[in-house]
Amino acid sequence: MTDYGRDVSFGVFPSPDAADLDVLWAVVAAAEHGGLEFAGIQDHPYQRAHLDTWTLMATVLARTERLRVFPDVANLPLRPPAIIAKSAASLDVLSGGRFELGLGAGAFWDAVVAMGGGRRSPREAADALLEAVEVIRALWSGERSVRFEGEHYRLSGVRPGPAPAHDIGIWLGVLGPRLLRELGRVADGWLPSSGFARPDQLADMHARIDAGAAEAGRDPASIRRAYNVWGMITDGPSEGFLEGPVDQWVDELTELAVDYGMDTFLFGPATDPVAQVGRFAAEVAPAVREAVRAERGRPVRSRPGATSTGPG
């Protein structure tokens, strides 16, 4: 059982389809007006149906007043980290500090290569991601001039600026043992998806992050643990993990927080996204906040539903 004691947060994972703009804006409005905190937007530039993620994030920030926005996760093989740093700082300034940065090592290499990017081995992709974190932090540092000499990226006396409006978090969408440990050393958050990091796998992954944090003298609880989740809120019986009525959602997300260490939940509805996000904001999120507070106030042994295989 793992609980880092962080406040729980909620957000939405809207589909960036160019053909469904009315739905996209309605989902964003439901999240904004429903009190959700985040909008995470996937970044697949080679997906012909998708809008460009960075252009879309700028527009979402312009259309909202409170949502915090981030790429979930930025496609590093097609976006140089120096440009990511500049774009992220600019969006943070323009939005008054409402931008965070999710980064990934890359995937779908055939599509990346088709769009002009380079193919990287798993080790190369991991090395490039870690270099990118250094590059981005250097370009947010406020130093007069920065240099960096890596295998994948180089800076030759670049003058950073503008400075971000707040300390932008760097959240890594990684799964492998090495990068999880490095995340604990250098990053501000972890951003897995439930389909690739199942609840029963989370404890081992947290342990690797925490070991890296300990090596760096960091408090593991300072690292956000965000979870992209998919499912349906229904009025019928349970049909599996996060497929069922509101009470089931509340129980399973509460368990993910107090027993499985996750603190932020980004909802990607399977169908009917506007109505689903509305219910998530109005019925699920407030109840989970209250349930987590109640569970943390009880002795550990009294918590119902804790299992070794995950919620549901």
C-alpha positions as CSV (number, residue, x, y, z in Angstrom):
1,M,0.0,0.0,0.0
2,T,1.4,3.4,-1.0
3,D,0.0,6.8,-0.2
4,Y,2.2,9.9,-0.6
5,G,-0.4,12.1,1.1
6,R,-0.8,14.6,-1.8
7,D,-4.1,16.3,-2.5
8,V,-5.9,14.7,-5.3
9,S,-6.5,16.5,-8.6
10,F,-8.5,15.9,-11.7
11,G,-8.5,16.7,-15.3
12,V,-9.5,15.7,-18.8
13,F,-7.8,14.1,-21.8
14,P,-9.7,15.5,-24.7
15,S,-9.3,14.2,-28.2
16,P,-7.6,16.7,-30.5
17,D,-9.6,15.7,-33.6
18,A,-9.9,18.5,-36.2
19,A,-13.2,17.2,-37.4
20,D,-14.9,17.4,-34.0
21,L,-14.1,21.0,-32.8
22,D,-17.6,21.5,-31.3
23,V,-17.1,18.5,-29.1
24,L,-13.6,19.5,-28.2
25,W,-14.6,22.9,-27.1
26,A,-17.6,21.6,-25.2
27,V,-15.3,19.1,-23.4
28,V,-12.9,21.9,-22.5
29,A,-15.8,24.1,-21.2
30,A,-17.2,21.2,-19.2
31,A,-13.8,20.7,-17.5
32,E,-13.3,24.5,-16.9
33,H,-16.7,25.1,-15.5
34,G,-16.9,21.8,-13.7
35,G,-13.9,22.7,-11.5
36,L,-11.4,20.3,-13.0
37,E,-7.7,21.4,-12.8
38,F,-6.0,20.0,-15.9
39,A,-6.3,19.4,-19.6
40,G,-3.7,17.0,-21.0
41,I,-3.4,16.9,-24.8
42,Q,-1.8,14.0,-26.7
43,D,1.0,14.9,-29.1
44,H,1.1,12.8,-32.3
45,P,2.1,15.2,-35.1
46,Y,1.9,12.4,-37.7
47,Q,-1.8,11.7,-36.9
48,R,-3.6,13.3,-39.8
49,A,-6.8,13.7,-37.9
50,H,-5.2,15.6,-35.1
51,L,-4.7,19.3,-34.7
52,D,-1.2,20.4,-33.9
53,T,-0.9,20.0,-30.1
54,W,1.0,23.2,-29.3
55,T,-1.3,25.4,-31.4
56,L,-4.3,23.7,-29.7
57,M,-2.8,24.2,-26.2
58,A,-2.4,27.9,-26.8
59,T,-6.0,28.1,-27.9
60,V,-7.3,26.2,-24.9
61,L,-5.3,28.5,-22.6
62,A,-6.8,31.5,-24.4
63,R,-10.3,30.2,-24.1
64,T,-10.1,29.3,-20.4
65,E,-9.2,31.1,-17.1
66,R,-8.3,28.4,-14.6
67,L,-7.5,25.1,-16.4
68,R,-3.8,24.2,-16.4
69,V,-2.7,22.7,-19.7
70,F,0.1,20.3,-20.7
71,P,1.1,18.0,-23.5
72,D,0.4,14.4,-22.6
73,V,3.1,13.9,-23.7
74,A,5.2,16.1,-26.0
75,N,6.7,14.2,-28.9
76,L,10.4,14.7,-28.3
77,P,11.7,13.0,-31.5
78,L,9.9,15.6,-33.6
79,R,10.3,18.6,-31.4
80,P,13.8,19.9,-30.4
81,P,14.0,20.5,-26.6
82,A,15.3,24.1,-27.1
83,I,12.1,24.9,-29.0
84,I,10.0,23.0,-26.5
85,A,11.5,25.1,-23.7
86,K,10.9,28.4,-25.6
87,S,7.3,27.4,-26.4
88,A,6.5,26.2,-22.9
89,A,7.9,29.4,-21.3
90,S,5.9,31.5,-23.8
91,L,2.6,29.6,-23.1
92,D,3.3,29.9,-19.3
93,V,3.8,33.7,-19.6
94,L,0.8,34.2,-21.9
95,S,-1.5,32.2,-19.6
96,G,-0.3,33.6,-16.3
97,G,1.4,30.4,-15.1
98,R,-1.0,27.7,-16.2
99,F,1.3,25.5,-18.3
100,E,3.1,22.3,-17.3
101,L,5.3,20.1,-19.5
102,G,4.8,16.4,-20.1
103,L,7.6,14.7,-22.0
104,G,8.0,11.3,-23.6
105,A,10.9,9.5,-25.2
106,G,9.0,8.7,-28.3
107,A,7.1,5.8,-30.0
108,F,5.6,4.9,-33.4
109,W,9.0,5.2,-35.0
110,D,7.9,4.5,-38.5
111,A,5.5,7.5,-38.3
112,V,8.2,9.6,-36.8
113,V,10.7,8.7,-39.5
114,A,8.0,9.4,-42.2
115,M,7.7,12.9,-40.9
116,G,11.4,13.6,-40.9
117,G,12.4,12.5,-37.5
118,G,15.2,10.1,-36.6
119,R,14.7,6.5,-35.5
120,R,16.1,5.8,-32.0
121,S,16.8,2.6,-30.2
122,P,15.3,2.3,-26.7
123,R,18.6,3.3,-25.1
124,E,19.0,6.2,-27.5
125,A,15.5,7.4,-26.9
126,A,16.1,7.3,-23.1
127,D,19.4,9.1,-23.3
128,A,17.8,11.8,-25.5
129,L,15.0,12.3,-23.1
130,L,17.3,12.8,-20.1
131,E,19.4,15.2,-22.2
132,A,16.3,17.1,-23.1
133,V,15.4,17.6,-19.5
134,E,18.8,19.2,-18.9
135,V,18.5,21.4,-22.0
136,I,15.0,22.6,-21.0
137,R,16.0,23.3,-17.5
138,A,19.0,25.2,-18.7
139,L,16.9,27.4,-20.9
140,W,14.6,28.2,-18.0
141,S,17.5,28.9,-15.7
142,G,17.8,32.7,-16.1
143,E,21.5,32.3,-16.8
144,R,22.9,34.9,-19.2
145,S,24.2,32.3,-21.6
146,V,24.0,28.5,-21.6
147,R,26.0,25.7,-23.2
148,F,25.3,22.0,-23.3
149,E,27.2,19.3,-25.1
150,G,25.4,16.0,-25.3
151,E,25.2,13.1,-27.7
152,H,21.8,14.1,-29.0
153,Y,21.5,17.9,-28.3
154,R,23.8,20.8,-28.1
155,L,23.6,24.5,-27.0
156,S,26.3,26.9,-28.0
157,G,25.9,30.0,-25.9
158,V,22.2,30.4,-26.2
159,R,20.6,33.3,-24.2
160,P,17.6,32.0,-22.4
161,G,14.3,33.8,-22.3
162,P,11.6,34.6,-21.6
163,A,11.5,33.1,-18.1
164,P,8.4,31.1,-17.3
165,A,5.8,32.7,-15.1
166,H,6.0,29.9,-12.6
167,D,8.2,26.9,-11.9
168,I,6.9,24.7,-14.7
169,G,6.7,21.0,-13.8
170,I,8.4,18.5,-16.0
171,W,6.4,15.3,-16.0
172,L,7.7,12.2,-17.7
173,G,5.6,9.6,-19.4
174,V,8.0,6.7,-18.9
175,L,7.6,3.0,-17.9
176,G,11.0,1.3,-18.0
177,P,13.1,0.7,-14.8
178,R,16.0,3.0,-15.8
179,L,13.8,6.0,-16.7
180,L,11.6,5.5,-13.7
181,R,14.7,5.8,-11.5
182,E,16.0,8.8,-13.4
183,L,12.6,10.4,-13.1
184,G,12.9,10.2,-9.3
185,R,16.2,12.0,-9.6
186,V,15.4,14.8,-12.1
187,A,11.7,15.2,-12.8
188,D,8.7,16.7,-11.1
189,G,6.0,14.2,-12.0
190,W,5.2,10.8,-13.5
191,L,2.5,10.5,-16.2
192,P,1.6,6.9,-17.1
193,S,-1.6,5.6,-18.7
194,S,-3.7,2.9,-17.0
195,G,-3.5,0.8,-20.1
196,F,0.3,0.5,-19.9
197,A,0.8,0.8,-16.2
198,R,-1.9,-1.4,-14.6
199,P,-2.8,-0.8,-10.9
200,D,-1.1,-4.1,-9.9
201,Q,2.2,-2.8,-11.5
202,L,2.2,0.6,-9.8
203,A,3.9,-0.4,-6.5
204,D,7.1,-1.7,-8.3
205,M,7.2,1.4,-10.5
206,H,6.7,3.8,-7.5
207,A,9.6,1.9,-5.7
208,R,11.9,2.7,-8.6
209,I,10.9,6.3,-8.7
210,D,11.4,6.6,-4.9
211,A,14.8,4.9,-5.1
212,G,15.9,7.6,-7.6
213,A,14.5,10.3,-5.4
214,A,16.3,9.0,-2.4
215,E,19.6,8.9,-4.3
216,A,19.1,12.6,-5.2
217,G,18.1,13.5,-1.7
218,R,14.5,14.3,-2.8
219,D,11.2,13.7,-1.0
220,P,9.3,11.1,-3.1
221,A,6.1,12.9,-2.1
222,S,7.2,16.0,-4.0
223,I,6.7,14.1,-7.3
224,R,3.3,14.2,-8.8
225,R,1.8,10.8,-9.9
226,A,-0.7,11.5,-12.6
227,Y,-2.8,8.8,-14.3
228,N,-4.5,8.8,-17.7
229,V,-7.6,6.7,-17.3
230,W,-10.3,5.6,-19.7
231,G,-13.7,4.2,-19.1
232,M,-17.4,5.0,-18.8
233,I,-19.6,6.3,-16.0
234,T,-22.9,4.4,-16.3
235,D,-26.1,4.0,-14.4
236,G,-25.9,0.2,-14.7
237,P,-23.8,-2.6,-13.1
238,S,-20.1,-2.8,-13.2
239,E,-18.5,-4.1,-16.4
240,G,-14.9,-3.9,-15.2
241,F,-12.3,-1.4,-14.0
242,L,-13.7,2.1,-14.4
243,E,-16.7,0.8,-16.3
244,G,-19.7,1.3,-14.1
245,P,-21.7,3.6,-11.8
246,V,-20.5,6.7,-10.0
247,D,-20.0,4.8,-6.7
248,Q,-17.7,2.4,-8.4
249,W,-15.6,5.2,-9.9
250,V,-15.4,6.9,-6.5
251,D,-14.3,3.7,-4.8
252,E,-11.7,2.8,-7.5
253,L,-10.2,6.3,-7.8
254,T,-10.0,6.6,-4.0
255,E,-8.2,3.3,-3.8
256,L,-5.8,4.4,-6.5
257,A,-5.0,7.4,-4.3
258,V,-4.7,5.9,-0.9
259,D,-3.4,2.4,-1.7
260,Y,-1.8,2.8,-5.1
261,G,0.0,6.2,-4.8
262,M,-1.7,8.1,-7.7
263,D,-2.8,11.7,-7.0
264,T,-4.0,13.1,-10.3
265,F,-6.5,11.6,-12.7
266,L,-6.9,12.6,-16.3
267,F,-10.2,11.2,-17.8
268,G,-10.5,10.2,-21.4
269,P,-14.1,9.1,-21.9
270,A,-14.7,6.1,-24.2
271,T,-17.9,7.7,-25.7
272,D,-20.2,10.7,-25.2
273,P,-17.3,12.8,-23.9
274,V,-19.2,16.0,-23.1
275,A,-21.7,14.3,-20.8
276,Q,-19.1,12.0,-19.4
277,V,-16.8,14.9,-18.4
278,G,-19.7,16.7,-16.9
279,R,-20.6,13.8,-14.7
280,F,-16.9,13.2,-13.8
281,A,-16.6,16.8,-12.7
282,A,-19.9,17.1,-10.9
283,E,-20.3,13.6,-9.4
284,V,-17.0,11.8,-9.3
285,A,-14.3,14.3,-8.5
286,P,-15.9,15.9,-5.4
287,A,-16.8,12.6,-4.0
288,V,-13.3,11.2,-4.4
289,R,-11.8,14.3,-2.7
290,E,-14.1,13.7,0.2
291,A,-13.5,10.0,0.3
292,V,-9.7,10.4,0.2
293,R,-9.9,12.8,3.1
294,A,-12.0,10.4,5.1
295,E,-9.8,7.4,4.3
296,R,-6.7,9.2,5.4
297,G,-8.3,10.0,8.7
298,R,-8.8,6.3,9.5
299,P,-6.4,3.6,10.7
300,V,-4.8,1.8,7.8
301,R,-6.3,-1.5,8.8
302,S,-9.9,-0.2,8.6
303,R,-9.6,0.8,4.9
304,P,-12.0,-1.3,2.8
305,G,-11.3,-2.7,-0.6
306,A,-7.5,-2.7,-0.5
307,T,-6.2,-5.5,-2.7
308,S,-3.0,-6.8,-4.2
309,T,-4.2,-6.7,-7.8
310,G,-5.7,-3.3,-8.1
311,P,-9.1,-1.6,-8.0
312,G,-12.1,-3.5,-9.3
